[in-house]
Structures are given as structure tokens and as C-alpha cells.
Amino acid sequence: MREAARERVSDLLLWLLLCVPVLLTSGPDDGGSWPRVAVGVALLAVCAALGRRWPVAALGLTVVVSLAHGPELFTPSYVPALVAFGYLAGRREARTRPALWLFGAVPVAGLVLVLVTGGTPAHWFALLLSSALAVVAPWLIGRYVRQYDRLVRSGWELADRMEREQAAVADRERLRERSRIAGDMHDSLGHELALLALRAGALELDPALGPEQQRAVGELRSAAADATARLRDIIGVLREGDDEATVAPVAPPDETVAELVARARASGMRVTLADAAEPPSEMAARALHRVVQEGLTNAAKHAPGAAVAVVVERDAGAVRVRVTNGPGGGARSARGDGAPVTTSSSGLASGGAGLVGLDERVRLAGGSLQHRVTAEGGFALSAVLPLLQDAPRPAAPRSARELDLARRQVRRGLARAIWIPLALLAALGLLMAGVALYTQQQAYLEPEDYARIRVGQTRAEITGHLPPRHLDGRPQRVPAEPPGMDECLYYRSTLLATIPVYRLCYVDGRLAGKAELG
């Protein structure tokens, strides 16, 4: 309600302000009449009422009122109204087509009015100039202000949106960090528990231990298996609902592939390593470590006692790693994706989640991962990793792109505000030059026709030798007319120069003298 009341008050003040020049310049003391003033004031009230909902219509009505007072459109009474409503039309109207139609209709209506009232081309040129300065220019300024306000409003809206997006990104990063922690727990603790269960299984079969010690070691192996199962359940809860949380993995332990293999040998695994060339890319080195770690963990879980072969090959463009283990004493079954099965002789559970995360990690490093069951019943895990990887270039945020688009629109609006008036003035100048050349040609008297004219001839006799028009008045720097003449008419003797000119003087309807002056 307050906004509506404020708008009504501002419209009322605008109407009162625009009525002042009408009352001061259109009264009876200035050659006008009070009924005409009343009509103008009433029409301005209508324009003020229409200005918010139909601003172009209000501008058009103001143009009609101004043309009714003079064909030049430039009248002291209504020029302020033309400027005000022209600016408001550009400021309030979102579309440009209605205003362009109005700007095209004004010269046509002015030309018709000049022809009907018997005006001269100078009146029409004055109308064009008044239309460009009092209507089009304020409209362009209003358009620029509208575009600038739009840019400012878009900036605040985008700033608010970016704050919300930053909050959402922070929440998403927290979820991703939680998933990274879960992946790190699965990678490191799962590996350590697998080695612990392997050692406990070896001790359980040691004949040097008594029954009580073997039972205790068996309980230790069973506890490691239960801990692995609980770890998998916890990780499943942490990863639930966050399928995209596999970016930027946590760095593996600070050890090389050779150190990892040596630690596995110390746990009792039979592991051979062929070449341990590390890739220069940090992401690829981490992925290589994870591939070997996952292969050793799967072998310890599902094929305890089996021989494991780790091969790292480096060629010109990539590092190839392959971890292969033979069949062990544990059971292995096929899943649809070829991942390891859910039980083993060590009692450790595995749901295949490690291979899913490993595949994502290898993909982020720019490589590819493959795993399959071998013909002998073992398992092979292989990966190809690039030596170098370019960091991906992040795409520009949507908010930044929208802000840049709004800036470009404002720059285009400013360019239109500058170039359109210049183009109109240039077109107006060319048109005026063309009309001036045409009017000069209409008052041009051919030298041959001038030579045929004789003093003493009547107007009717020499009319056929004269052009359609004559010059308006005596040109400058031309001598005064001789005394005793009823009328003297001037014609151009050249098309481009103002002088010399031909002068024909009449007395009692007959040619009394002719001369070429210049």
C-alpha cells in the first residue's frame, strides 16, 4: 500500500510540474486561450496516469498534443513533457519495438501535417530535429538507466545466490570429506586387518603352540574378521547418499610400492615385485600405490597362502601395473561385475566396494582399471596410468556467467545510447542535404532560358521559361532592388553556389528588368 501511495504522489507531482510551462506560455496573454490550456492540462493528466502501465502510449499522446500546437513539435509548452515522458518510456518499458514504431510514425505524421497546413520543408526538418533531441535522446537515456539498474539488481541477486551456493558447496564438501575419511579407513584399516588375520591364521596352524594359544589366536583371527565386517558397515553408512564423493582422494601412506610389498612379505605373504618405477604425476603415484594395495588386500582376504606377482611396467606414455594371485584355499564366486566374493578362508568379508572406489581414483588420475578371474582360478587386477596429467580447468560458475551477460547487455545499451543518436543525426543531415539540393534545383534557371527572356514580356509569356520555384527573398551580398519595381524574384544561376543569381523585376505584370548579380 505504501508503494502504491508513493507512486500516486510522484505521478501527481510530475503532472503539476509539467502543467507549469503550459500555464505560463499558452494563456490568453501569449496568444492562446483558456479552453486550449484546459485541454492540454487534462491530456497531461491522462499521460501521467498512463505513464506507469503504458509509458509508450503516454509518450505518443504527448507528441500528438505538441503537434497540435505546431508542426515543428518544438513548443515551449510541451517540450518538458516530451523529455519527461520520453525518458520514462525508456526507463519503464521493457520492450523496444513499440517505441521504435512511435519514432517511425512521428516523421510520417509530421510530413502529412506539413503538407496539409501548407508548411515548408524547413518545418519538417525542425520536427525531425525536435523528435531526435526531445523524444529519442531522452528515451535512450532512460533505456541506459534501466539497463544499469538491471545490472545492479542482477549483481545483488547473484551475490545472494553465490552465498547460498557457497553454503551448499560447504555442506557438499563436508559430505565429501566424510566419504574420503570412509575411503581412507577402508583402504588403510582394511589392509592392516587383512594382514593381521593372515598372521593370526598362520599362528593358529603353528604346531609349536599349545591348544590354549591356538584357541586364543583363532579368537584373534575371528575378532579381526568381525572388525572388518563392522568397518564395512560403518563405511556403508558414511558413504550412503553421497555417490559423487570420490573426488580428490586422501593420500595413501607415505610409502613406495617396494615398501608396501616388503611390508606384505613381512606379514607372511609370498609376493614378487618386478620393477617399481614410480610415475612422475602425484595423482598417478597415489593411484598406483592404491592399485597394488587393493590387489594385496584382496589376495590376503580371498586367497591366503597363494603366490602374488606385482608387475610395474613403464613405457613412453604410461605406467602399467598388474597384480595377479593364484587360487587360494578360500572360496571365490563370480559377481556380475567381476568383483571379489563375500567370504574367504580367513573369514574376512568383502563387498567389492574397494574396487568401485579404486576405479574412480584411477579414472581421476586419467587411467583405466580392469579386473578379472584368471583361467587358473586366481584373480588379476591391472591398471594403466598416464605419466603426466594436466589439471582440469574448472568451468566458470553459472553466477559469474550471468553477471558477465548482464554487463554485456549494459554495454550494448550504452553503445545504442551513443550510436543511435549519432546515426539519426547523420541520417537527418543527409536528408537535409538531399532536400536542400532538391529545392535548389527547383529554383535553378537554365542560362539558355534566361537568355530567351526579354524585357517587356508579360508574366504569362515568360512562365514557360521559369523553374517551378524561386528563392525566398533577396540573397545576402546581392545589391538592393531598383526603385519603382512592384516585385523582384530571384533564381539560382548555378546548382551549388548561392551566388550569382538571376533577378527578374516586374511592373504592372510585365518584366521591367533582368540582371545577373553576384
BELKA-V862039 format. One record per residue. N is the residue number from 1. RES is the residue in one small letter. D_FIRST is the distance of its C-alpha to the first C-alpha in Angstrom with 1 decimal. Layout:
# BELKA-V862039
((N	RES	D_FIRST) (N	RES	D_FIRST))
This chain:
# BELKA-V862039
((1	m	0.0) (2	r	3.8) (3	e	5.4) (4	a	5.2) (5	a	6.2) (6	r	8.5) (7	e	9.9) (8	r	10.7) (9	v	12.4) (10	s	14.3) (11	d	15.5) (12	l	16.7) (13	l	18.5) (14	l	20.1) (15	w	21.3) (16	l	22.8) (17	l	24.5) (18	l	26.0) (19	c	27.3) (20	v	29.4) (21	p	32.2) (22	v	32.3) (23	l	33.0) (24	l	35.5) (25	t	37.5) (26	s	37.4) (27	g	38.5) (28	p	41.9) (29	d	43.4) (30	d	42.8) (31	g	44.3) (32	g	41.1) (33	s	40.0) (34	w	37.1) (35	p	36.4) (36	r	36.2) (37	v	33.8) (38	a	31.6) (39	v	31.6) (40	g	30.7) (41	v	27.8) (42	a	26.5) (43	l	26.9) (44	l	25.0) (45	a	22.0) (46	v	22.3) (47	c	22.5) (48	a	19.4) (49	a	17.5) (50	l	19.2) (51	g	19.1) (52	r	16.2) (53	r	17.3) (54	w	21.0) (55	p	21.9) (56	v	25.6) (57	a	25.7) (58	a	24.3) (59	l	27.0) (60	g	29.6) (61	l	28.9) (62	t	29.2) (63	v	32.5) (64	v	33.8) (65	v	33.1) (66	s	34.9) (67	l	37.8) (68	a	38.2) (69	h	38.9) (70	g	41.4) (71	p	42.7) (72	e	42.5) (73	l	38.6) (74	f	38.8) (75	t	37.9) (76	p	36.8) (77	s	34.3) (78	y	32.3) (79	v	33.1) (80	p	30.0) (81	a	27.9) (82	l	29.8) (83	v	29.4) (84	a	25.6) (85	f	24.8) (86	g	27.5) (87	y	25.9) (88	l	22.4) (89	a	24.1) (90	g	25.7) (91	r	22.7) (92	r	20.3) (93	e	22.8) (94	a	24.1) (95	r	27.3) (96	t	30.1) (97	r	32.1) (98	p	30.3) (99	a	30.6) (100	l	34.2) (101	w	34.9) (102	l	33.6) (103	f	35.7) (104	g	38.7) (105	a	38.2) (106	v	38.0) (107	p	41.6) (108	v	42.9) (109	a	41.2) (110	g	42.5) (111	l	46.0) (112	v	46.0) (113	l	44.9) (114	v	47.6) (115	l	50.2) (116	v	49.3) (117	t	49.2) (118	g	52.4) (119	g	50.9) (120	t	52.5) (121	p	51.7) (122	a	50.6) (123	h	47.6) (124	w	46.5) (125	f	47.0) (126	a	44.8) (127	l	42.1) (128	l	42.3) (129	l	42.2) (130	s	39.2) (131	s	37.4) (132	a	38.1) (133	l	37.1) (134	a	34.2) (135	v	32.6) (136	v	33.8) (137	a	33.9) (138	p	30.3) (139	w	29.3) (140	l	31.3) (141	i	29.8) (142	g	26.3) (143	r	27.6) (144	y	29.1) (145	v	25.9) (146	r	24.1) (147	q	27.0) (148	y	27.1) (149	d	23.4) (150	r	24.2) (151	l	27.2) (152	v	25.4) (153	r	22.7) (154	s	25.6) (155	g	27.5) (156	w	25.0) (157	e	24.6) (158	l	28.4) (159	a	28.8) (160	d	26.7) (161	r	28.7) (162	m	31.9) (163	e	31.3) (164	r	30.8) (165	e	33.9) (166	q	35.9) (167	a	35.2) (168	a	36.3) (169	v	39.3) (170	a	40.2) (171	d	40.1) (172	r	42.2) (173	e	44.6) (174	r	45.1) (175	l	46.0) (176	r	48.3) (177	e	50.0) (178	r	50.6) (179	s	52.2) (180	r	54.3) (181	i	55.5) (182	a	56.4) (183	g	58.3) (184	d	60.1) (185	m	61.2) (186	h	62.4) (187	d	64.3) (188	s	65.9) (189	l	66.3) (190	g	67.3) (191	h	69.9) (192	e	71.3) (193	l	71.4) (194	a	73.2) (195	l	75.8) (196	l	76.1) (197	a	76.8) (198	l	79.3) (199	r	81.2) (200	a	81.1) (201	g	82.5) (202	a	85.3) (203	l	86.2) (204	e	86.1) (205	l	88.9) (206	d	90.9) (207	p	94.3) (208	a	94.7) (209	l	92.1) (210	g	93.0) (211	p	91.3) (212	e	89.0) (213	q	87.8) (214	q	87.3) (215	r	85.3) (216	a	83.1) (217	v	82.7) (218	g	81.7) (219	e	79.1) (220	l	77.8) (221	r	77.6) (222	s	75.8) (223	a	73.4) (224	a	72.6) (225	a	72.0) (226	d	69.7) (227	a	67.8) (228	t	67.4) (229	a	65.9) (230	r	63.5) (231	l	62.5) (232	r	61.8) (233	d	59.6) (234	i	57.6) (235	i	57.1) (236	g	56.0) (237	v	53.2) (238	l	52.2) (239	r	52.2) (240	e	50.4) (241	g	47.2) (242	d	47.8) (243	d	49.9) (244	e	48.9) (245	a	50.1) (246	t	53.3) (247	v	52.5) (248	a	54.2) (249	p	56.7) (250	v	58.0) (251	a	61.3) (252	p	64.4) (253	p	66.9) (254	d	68.4) (255	e	71.6) (256	t	73.3) (257	v	74.5) (258	a	78.0) (259	e	77.0) (260	l	75.1) (261	v	78.2) (262	a	80.4) (263	r	78.3) (264	a	78.5) (265	r	82.3) (266	a	82.5) (267	s	80.9) (268	g	83.7) (269	m	82.3) (270	r	84.6) (271	v	82.6) (272	t	83.8) (273	l	81.9) (274	a	82.7) (275	d	81.1) (276	a	78.1) (277	a	76.6) (278	e	73.1) (279	p	70.5) (280	p	69.1) (281	s	65.5) (282	e	64.1) (283	m	62.0) (284	a	65.1) (285	a	67.2) (286	r	64.9) (287	a	64.8) (288	l	68.7) (289	h	69.0) (290	r	66.8) (291	v	68.7) (292	v	72.0) (293	q	70.5) (294	e	69.2) (295	g	72.5) (296	l	74.5) (297	t	72.2) (298	n	72.5) (299	a	76.3) (300	a	76.5) (301	k	74.5) (302	h	76.0) (303	a	79.4) (304	p	80.8) (305	g	84.2) (306	a	83.7) (307	a	84.3) (308	v	81.3) (309	a	81.5) (310	v	78.8) (311	v	79.2) (312	v	77.1) (313	e	77.8) (314	r	76.5) (315	d	76.8) (316	a	75.4) (317	g	71.8) (318	a	71.2) (319	v	72.4) (320	r	73.5) (321	v	73.9) (322	r	75.5) (323	v	76.0) (324	t	78.5) (325	n	80.0) (326	g	82.7) (327	p	82.6) (328	g	82.7) (329	g	83.5) (330	g	80.0) (331	a	78.6) (332	r	76.3) (333	s	74.6) (334	a	72.6) (335	r	68.8) (336	g	67.0) (337	d	65.9) (338	g	69.4) (339	a	68.1) (340	p	70.4) (341	v	70.9) (342	t	69.8) (343	t	73.2) (344	s	76.1) (345	s	79.3) (346	s	77.7) (347	g	75.2) (348	l	72.2) (349	a	69.3) (350	s	67.5) (351	g	64.6) (352	g	64.7) (353	a	61.4) (354	g	63.3) (355	l	64.2) (356	v	60.6) (357	g	59.4) (358	l	62.4) (359	d	61.7) (360	e	58.2) (361	r	59.7) (362	v	62.3) (363	r	59.9) (364	l	57.7) (365	a	60.9) (366	g	61.4) (367	g	64.2) (368	s	65.1) (369	l	66.5) (370	q	69.0) (371	h	70.7) (372	r	73.3) (373	v	76.2) (374	t	79.5) (375	a	82.6) (376	e	84.3) (377	g	81.5) (378	g	80.0) (379	f	76.6) (380	a	75.7) (381	l	72.5) (382	s	72.1) (383	a	69.6) (384	v	69.4) (385	l	67.5) (386	p	67.1) (387	l	68.7) (388	l	65.6) (389	q	62.0) (390	d	59.3) (391	a	56.1) (392	p	53.3) (393	r	50.7) (394	p	47.2) (395	a	44.8) (396	a	41.8) (397	p	38.7) (398	r	36.2) (399	s	33.5) (400	a	35.9) (401	r	36.7) (402	e	33.0) (403	l	32.5) (404	d	35.7) (405	l	34.5) (406	a	31.3) (407	r	33.5) (408	r	35.8) (409	q	33.1) (410	v	32.0) (411	r	35.6) (412	r	36.1) (413	g	33.1) (414	l	34.7) (415	a	38.0) (416	r	36.7) (417	a	35.1) (418	i	38.7) (419	w	41.0) (420	i	39.4) (421	p	39.6) (422	l	43.1) (423	a	44.1) (424	l	42.7) (425	l	44.6) (426	a	47.7) (427	a	47.5) (428	l	47.0) (429	g	50.0) (430	l	52.1) (431	l	51.2) (432	m	52.0) (433	a	55.3) (434	g	56.1) (435	v	55.4) (436	a	57.3) (437	l	60.2) (438	y	60.0) (439	t	60.1) (440	q	63.0) (441	q	64.9) (442	q	64.3) (443	a	66.0) (444	y	68.8) (445	l	72.3) (446	e	74.9) (447	p	78.0) (448	e	80.3) (449	d	78.5) (450	y	78.6) (451	a	82.4) (452	r	82.9) (453	i	81.4) (454	r	84.1) (455	v	83.9) (456	g	84.6) (457	q	82.8) (458	t	80.3) (459	r	76.6) (460	a	77.1) (461	e	79.9) (462	i	78.0) (463	t	74.6) (464	g	75.6) (465	h	76.1) (466	l	72.8) (467	p	69.4) (468	p	66.4) (469	r	64.8) (470	h	65.8) (471	l	64.2) (472	d	61.9) (473	g	64.0) (474	r	66.6) (475	p	65.9) (476	q	66.2) (477	r	69.6) (478	v	71.3) (479	p	73.9) (480	a	73.2) (481	e	74.2) (482	p	77.7) (483	p	78.2) (484	g	78.9) (485	m	76.7) (486	d	74.4) (487	e	72.0) (488	c	72.0) (489	l	70.1) (490	y	69.5) (491	y	69.6) (492	r	69.2) (493	s	72.5) (494	t	70.8) (495	l	67.6) (496	l	66.1) (497	a	67.5) (498	t	66.4) (499	i	70.0) (500	p	72.7) (501	v	71.9) (502	y	74.0) (503	r	74.0) (504	l	75.3) (505	c	75.9) (506	y	76.6) (507	v	78.5) (508	d	78.8) (509	g	77.5) (510	r	80.0) (511	l	79.7) (512	a	81.2) (513	g	80.7) (514	k	79.3) (515	a	78.9) (516	e	77.4) (517	l	75.6) (518	g	74.4))
